[in-house]
Amino acid sequence: MLEHLIGQVGLATLLNTRSTTWHSLDPSEQQAAKDSVDSARSLMLANPTLLKRPLLDTGDRVVVGFKRDEYAELPH
């Protein structure tokens, strides 16, 4: 599922660099996650709070973060 999410929205959108978990990482781990999808994937699997939330996969579209306008456009 993580591969699908990265493929749909990209690593920069998915990786929560504002979280407490991110700030508790060693700077070398942070840089590795920014430079390498493999490193970022490993960190996100070990620390799920590194995924931005809310995270919604409708099957047709992936929405990361809450944006009222985007949620309003989704089919009901």
Sequence and secondary structure as in RCSB ss.txt:
>XXXX:A:sequence
MLEHLIGQVGLATLLNTRSTTWHSLDPSEQQAAKDSVDSARSLMLANPTLLKRPLLDTGDRVVVGFKRDEYAELP
H
>XXXX:A:secstr
 HHHHHHHH HHHHB TTSHHHHHS HHHHHHHHH HHHHHHHHHH GGGB SSEEE SS EEES  HHHHHHS 
 
